[in-house]
């Protein structure tokens, strides 16, 4: 039996220790205590075992502001914390850089948030590219800036959809304790805002907000499998 299996066994024993049958409850409690001593597991370890993390590939390697805002919006809606990590994978003869968005939450919240982020990111990337394709008579950097402003508006519009489906029940202290133990070197990184100093327009963000209100969360979009989520569209 490894530590993970021991944690699961201890939880089952502690649940049985609340049985109305005094003999059964006593036996279960003694077994739980014995396993805790054997694997050096304390009360904090038991609490932190309820915290889980799940990750998905970010749609962009750069830390763009619109992607960060999407991740933060989803994390807040589902009661999670989120951060991104960079890794390198060998593809062919070269290493390629990737960035992953990680969600940390209690119970199944991180898994659901991760799925929602993946579904929304796919829709947002497609909508942003379409908006960029409609831009005329401007430099590529201006098109990118306008696309990023549109994307930020899209996130604002989609927030109403996500908030209607999610329940924010964040156990902040427990999640922070988990992060301090599992990821002690996390640090804040400034996101890139490509709109600064560029010729963006008010209707870039406005168009994004309108389109974002039609965001959908259901099993039919994105991954073929994932936690079941209701569909939602514009009011």
Secondary structure as GFF3:
##gff-version 3
##sequence-region A 1 235
A	DSSP	alpha_helix	3	16	.	.	.	ID=ss1
A	DSSP	alpha_helix	22	38	.	.	.	ID=ss2
A	DSSP	alpha_helix	43	48	.	.	.	ID=ss3
A	DSSP	beta_strand	51	57	.	.	.	ID=ss4
A	DSSP	alpha_helix	65	77	.	.	.	ID=ss5
A	DSSP	beta_strand	81	91	.	.	.	ID=ss6
A	DSSP	beta_strand	94	106	.	.	.	ID=ss7
A	DSSP	alpha_helix	109	133	.	.	.	ID=ss8
A	DSSP	alpha_helix	140	165	.	.	.	ID=ss9
A	DSSP	alpha_helix	172	182	.	.	.	ID=ss10
A	DSSP	alpha_helix	202	212	.	.	.	ID=ss11
###
